Amino acid sequence: MTTRRTLLETGLALSAGLALPRIARGASPKVVVVGGGFGGGTAAKYVKKFLPAAEVTLVERDRQFVTCPFSNLVIGGLVKMEQITHGYDKIAKRGVEVVHDEAVAVDPVARKVRLKGGGVLDYDRLVLSPGIDLDYEGLPGYSEAAAEKLPHAWKAGPQTLLLKKQLEAMPDGGTVIIVAPNNPFRCPPGPYERAGMIAWYLKKNKPKSKILIFDPKETFSKQALFFESYEVLYPGMIQWIGGKQGGKVERVDPQAMTVEAGFGEEKGDVINVIPPQRAGKIAQLAGVTDEKGWCPIDPKTMESTKAPGIYVVGDACIAGAMPKSGTAANSQARNAAAAIAAALEGKPAPEPSYANTCYSVVAEGYGFSVTGVYGATPEGIKEIAGGVSKLKAPAKDRDLEAAYAVDWYRGIVHDAFG
């Protein structure tokens, strides 16, 4: 019988694509993409696909991309770090120039991107997919240095492994605290999936332990499904404290290993602090963020409303009803690529169709999901249709959804980096 672990290693790739516009004749247009995550990788790949004559450059500081999707499964022990680590060789083979450097400035008038290494890239169109920056100052007591003791693990990589190591070192009977942020933030279901994956590890290895989720919100994505899974899989182990119960954390103390919330102080053996967030720094430097730190865009094209010729996709943008997820970034990037191709050919942008799927795996063989289809309106991106997994579904359905999550992951990785 095929196991979940086998599926995690050999999941099927899904295909995705859009209609190919005609190739523009004449001088080769220059398109620069900054940020090599799901949004940036997809944008670079599809601009080159739609406009083979274009000179497409992908700027990404790191040589490998570690995905936030499935990083919770690393923490729970279902997958290994190398399984969520991907390179850019396949994108380069498609004719995209991959530059491993950091963009430090954008001149939207001269249409130039300056790199930390000293290089300057000209562009006709620029795609920014910088992801998020963590607002360390948004939570008193927290800082980049404090994250080495109270890991956020909200950018996958060393922080993921640090949180995993802390859980492994924690004594049985210890307390894990998860500090969830207010909206908006990357991956709305993420903190609650993480609680499930931590509980999966603890149930097998340290069953006397408990998890406290401190949350300033009263509702969150797939809330009923998460609560049901906690009750079925981990009765008595996970406690959620919402805003009205005093769940808003006012301060953290890395030395004392405590959090101060509305009802008082709580001490933890492991504290996972997910701080407030904003668009990645290069978006701020390019002048495409609003007063709240996010990037307003034209819902039809993903073009910035603050700087013509710059398109913002993924977690950094204000995408209306769409959540900040890997699938959303992938969908936005494909639509932006089509809009860019049309603009460079002197054609009107095609009507976009956006989609999102978020799977949550809270145990081996136990998953559920939410999906949505979205359209562009004068008021922003709005949901047209959607669905969510049923409550009280039979075990075989949860098992299937866990397998579907693997297929989804392999598919989106293939579409963005394959």
N, C-alpha and C positions, 0 to 999 in steps of 0.2 A: 504494500500500500504506500502511496506517495505521502510523505509527511510534510508538515508545514515547513520544517527546516529545509527539506529538499526543494520545496517551492521557493523559499527565500533565496536559494542559490541558483535556481534554474528557471525562474519565472519567465513567462513568454513576453516578447516585445510587441507592443501595439503600434500600428501605423497611424500617421496623421498627415494632413496636407490641405492645401488650398489651391484653387485654380491658378495656373501660371500665366501672368500677364505677358504681353509681347515684350521682346527685348528692345530697349531703346538703342538707336543708332547714334553715332557721333562720339564725342568725348566720353570717356569712362567716368561715371559719377563716383564720388568718394563717400562712403558711409562708414562712420566710426561707431562702434558699440562699446560702451564702457560698463564693465561688470560681466562676469562669466558664470552667473548662476543660471537657473532655469529660464529667466527672462532674457538675459543677455545671450546665452548660448543659442536659444531658439531664434532670437532676432537675427543674429549673425548668419545662422544656417539658412533661414528662409529669405532674407534679403538676397543672399547669393543665389538661392534657388530661383527666385522670382526674376532677378536681374543678373544673369551670369556675367555680363560685361562690367558690372560694378566692381570697384575696388573696395572690398569689405575688410575692415580691420577690427579685431576684437582685442580690447585692452583688459587684461586681468592680471592682478598682482601675483596671485598664487598659481603654481603649476598644476595643482590638483584641486578639484572642487569636492568638498565633503557636504553631502546633502543634509539639510535639516529633516526632511521627510525620512523616516525610518531611523533617525538618530535615537529616538526614544527606545526603539527595539534593541539598539546597541546597549543602552543602559540596562534593559531588562534581560539581556543575554541571549536574545533570539537571533541576532545577526552580529557579524564582526565589522569592525571599522573599515576594513579594506573593501567590504561589500558595498559601502556607501561612498566610496572615494573614486572619483572619475577624472580622467585627463582630457586633453583637448586635441589629441592627435587626429581623431576622426573629423573634427571640424576643420582642422588645417588641411586635411586631404581633400576637402570639398572646395578648396580654393580661398578660404578665409585666412588672412594673415593674423596669426595670434601673437600678440606682443605681451610679454610678461613684465609689466611695469605698472606703476600707479598713476592714474590721472589726478593731477593736483590743481588744475585750473582750466576753465572753459571761457573762451571769448565768443559770446554768441553773435557779436557784430561781425568780427573778422572770420568767424567760423573756424576756430582753431582750438585744439586740445593740447595742453602742455602736460608733459609727463615728468615724474619725479627724477627719472634718469637723464633729463635734459632735452629729450626729443619733443618735437612739435608735430602734431598731425592736423592737416587740413581736412575739412569735411564739407559736403553738400547737405548731408543730413546726419544728425547725431542721435543715437539711442542711449539713454541713461537707464541702467538697470542696477543701481548701487545697493539694493537691499535696504537694510536698516542700520542705523546707529543706535546704540544703547544710551539712554539718557541717565547716566550714573548720578547726576545731580538731582534727578527727579525723585529720589528716595533718600531722605536724610540717613546718614551713617553708611550709605553704600558708595562704592567707588570702584575704579578699575582695579586698584590694589586689593580691595575687599573681596572682589570676585574670585581671587585665588583661594579664599577661605569659604566664601559663600557663593559657589559657582552659579552662573546664570544658565550655561549650556544652551543658550539661545542662538549662538552661532556655532554650528557643529564643528568638532575637531578636538583640540586639547581640552576644552571645557567639558565636552561630553565624557571624555575619559577620566577627567578629574572627579566629576560627579559619580561616575561608576566606581572609581577607586574608593571614594569616601563611603559609599554604601557597603562595599565589601569589607571595609575596616570597622564599620559600626557594630557595636555589640547587639546581640539579640535582646529585644525588649527596648531598643532605642526609638527615638522619635525623629521622623523626617518631616520637615516643614517645607511646603511649596508656597511661595509668595507669588500670586498671580497678579498681572497688571490690569489696569483699566483699559477700555477700548480707546483707540484702535491699536492693535499690535499684531505682529506676525503670527500666523497660524492660530486662530481663535480656539480650536479644540485641543491645541498642543499641551497645555498644562495638565489637562484632565486625562488625556491619553498617557502622559508621563506618569501621573499618579497610578494608573493601572499597571504600567510596565514596571514601576518600582515595586508595587504590591506583588506582581508576579514573581519578581526576584525574592522579595522578603518572605513570601508564603512558603517557598521551597527551602530557603536558607536561614531565615530569622523570623519565624512565625509569631513571636511574641511582640514584634515591633508594630508601630502604628504610623499613619501618615495624616498630617493635618494640612488642609488646603486653605490658606487665607486669601480671601477674594473680595475686592471692593464692589463687585457686581452682584446683581440679584439673579441674572440669567446669563447663560452662555450657550454656545453652539452644541447641539445634541445633548443637552443637559439631562433629559429624562433617560436617554440611552446610557449615558455614563452612570447615572445613579443606579439604574437597574443592574448594570454590569458589576458595580461595586458590591451590591447586595448579593448577587448570585455567586460571584467569584471570591469576594474578599469580605465576608460579613464581619462587621465590627473593626476592620482594619483601617478604613479610610473615613475621615470626617471632613466635610466641607463646611467652612464658616463663611457665610455671605456677608455682604455689606451691612444689612440690618442687624446681623448678629455680632457686629463689631469686627468683621473680617478685613476691613481696610487697614493695612499695615502703615503706621506713621513713621516708624524708625527701625533700623536694624543695628545690632551691635556685634561686629565680627569677633571681638575679643571675648565677650561674655557668651557668644553664640545664642543670642536672644533676638526676638522680634517683639516690637511694641505695637499692639493693635488697639482697637476701640475698647476692648474689655479688659485690657491689661497686658502683662508681659508673659511670653511663652518661651521656654528654652528648648532648643533642638539639638540633636546629635549631628544631623546633616540638615543644612538649610539651603534650599534651591531658590534663589532670588531672581525673578524675572522682572527687570525694571521697565519703566516706561521707554517708549521708542520713538524714533523719528526717521525721516529719510536719510539715506547714506550721505556722508559729508560732501561728496562731489556735487550732489544735487543742490546742497546749500550754497556751495561756492559758485555754482553756475547761475544762481539767482532764480531757480525755478521752484522754490518752496514758498509756502504761505506762512502766515504768522504762527501756525501750529507745527510747522516743520515738515509738512507733507506737500506733495506736488500736484497741483490742479492740472487737469488735462482735458482736451476735447474728447468727449466720449465716443465720437465716431472714428477718430484716427489715433488716439493716444498722444497727440501732439501737445506739448506744453502750452498752456494759455498765457504763459509769462515770457516765452522766448520762441519765436518762430524757428522752425527747422530742427527743434529738439523734441524728441519723443521720450516719454518716461513710462516704463513698464515695470510690473512686479510690485513688490512690497512698498516701494517708495511713493507710488502714485495714489491719488484719491480716485478710486474706481467705483464710487457709488455703492451699489448693493453687493459688489463682489468682495469676498474676503481676501485677506493677504495670504495667499497659498501658492504652492508650487504650480498647481494646475492653472490657477488664475494668471500667474505670470507667463506661463507657456501660451495660454490662449491670447492674452493681450499682445504678446510679442509677435505671434503669427499675424494677427490683425494689423499691428503696427507695420510689420514688414510689407504687407499687401498695400497699405496706405502709402508707405514710402516709395514703393515701386511705381505706383500709379502717379504720385506727385512728380517723380523724376522723369516719367514719360509724358507729363503734361495731361494726365487724365484725372477725372474725379475719383475720389476714394471710393472703393466698394463699400457696400453696406456691411458693417461688421456683425459677427455673431460670436458672442463670448460664452464660455462654459467654465464650470468649476466642478471638481469632484474632490471630496475630502474623506479619505478612509481613516478610521481609527482602529488600531489593534491594541487591545488591553490585556490579552493573554494569548498564549499559543492556541490557534484554532478558534479565536473569538474576536470578530471584527464587526464593524457597522459603518455606515457612510451617510453622507449628505451630498446631493447633487443639485446643480442649478444651471439654467440657460438664461442668458442675459442679452438685452438689446440696448442700443444707444437711443436716448431721448434728449430733448432740449434741456431737461432737468438733470441729466446725468445717466449713468448706466443703471438700468433697473432690471429686476428679475422678471422673466416671462413665465418660466415654469420651473418647478423643482420638486425634489422628493427626499425623503429621509427613511432610513431603515425602520421597520416596524418594531414596536415594543413586543415583548413576550414571544419573540420568534423562536422556533425550535432550534436546538443545538446545531443541526446540520446547516441551517441558514447562516448562523454566525460563523461556522467553519468555512462555508463557501465564501463569505465576505472577507475573511482573513486571507483566503487564497486569491480572491479578486484584488485585494490590496497589493499583493505581490506582483500580479500582472500589471496593475496600474503603475507601480513603481518602475518596473522594467520598461514599460511602454514610454513613460514620460522621460526617463533617462535616455532612451534610444532617440526620442524625438528631439531632445535638446542637445545631445552630445554625439549622437550616432551618425 
